Amino acid sequence: MTSGPVRSQSVRAVPGVAHHQAGLFGADTPFETAPAASATSSTVTSVTDRRDLPLAARMRPRALDQVIGQTHLVGPGRPLRIAVERDQVRSMLLWGPPGTGKTSLAYVIGASTNAHVAVLSGVSDGLAQLRRVVATASERRRAGQRTILLIDEIHRWSKSQQDALLPHVEDGSIILVGATTENPSFDVIAPLRSRMRLHELQPLTNLDIETLIVRAVTDPVDGFGLDPEWLASDAMRALVALASGDARLALTSLESTVEMVRDADGQLPDRITAEHVGEATTRRQVRYDRDGDDHYDTISAFIKSVRGSDPDAAVFYLAKMIRAGEDPRFIARRLMILASEDIGNAEPQALVLATSAALAVERIGMPEGGYALAQATTFLASVPKSNRSAASLWAAQAAIEGGANLEVPPHLRDGHGPPRVSAGNRVQYVYPHDHGGAFVAQQYLPDGVGGGFYEPSDRGVEARLRAHLDGLHRPTSPGMV
């Protein structure tokens, strides 16, 4: 079976916009891109031209009804949909993981209004391009036309660049629509956030991804024009699993599979199976940004799984981080911290093994260093837990911050130099090894400091430490020296 014929057809130009070209938002983008285009330009992209573009670009929605997922934003009666339909769009931030449709939704919003639309890239554009957009926006405003400025990856702009947007958003010269994969609380300045409405996009559901794939398979113009049954059910499941809620990844995987199975004459097999998908997509891509929320969420889940004694969950998140390219030294450092903070003396070997794993990662590198990380992870997740040693440090620090006496008792001071107390009042240090059990009760804390910082648990090795300390400090022990 082959794909349907490509029909010679032009895509309708969208009224009220200045320029129609392939650009930041993919093919068929009817927007002004930096540098500002002439308002009289009105070109269109033919379907034949579109077939040379990636499938993900060809399948972008052109209207709200074509948007897949995000019903909490664009479903019937939702505030954002109402604002777009009434042409009352206000400045907004579209925030969400990659492949959830931020760019596509921004495109649809722009194409659905009567405003002039300009597009800037947070990666490649800067203040010079912004000034040109603002200049034309002021002219259009005097003529009674609004300007929507779309900035993709707005988080890539510096604080000073974002500051430059403020007066124009404030006075209404531009309606700003920013798209970002990063948490706006950290990557978009507060004065700008306060002037924009935040819309969070969610990862697409499996059903959303299936709908998108079927649309791409059956669409005779922008897709492959095939019967939906051409894609076997196991192939659909494989593509959905690969996507993990990422529409772009789903379409890219589908396109890679189709390209692989097409023969030299352009013919396709009768069906695509999961085996075809596996051959075309040998390695699953993992949504993970080492500077974004996925990074922090995953390491948090990893640490909490180890602390919670779930080795399966812990090694799962370890595998996710390794697969996504996380720095293994970062993982090793977190394991060393956890070994002391959350396991401590309940299993002293935890720190030894975590430190050895860190050394192994440094010495042998990856991927083999992953074995050492897995060994340390599963061991730390499986042993008894105690935070009593860490808690003892917190308690002692609190005592010091609370004004505890810091004066070292005289008999514990360094013996070098002139004595700081008279010989008659000097308390002699007693060497514990001169006594049975290598222990003698004598004052170690400063005067007035009550102690009680370290309270061993009854778990693992620490239970033996507790029993030992209890035995040393029973009332029958030698009196305080």
Summary of the structure (lengths in Angstrom):
residues: 481
radius of gyration: 32.5
end to end distance: 95.0
largest distance: 109.0
contacts: 1475
relative contact order: 0.08
helix: 49%
strand: 8%
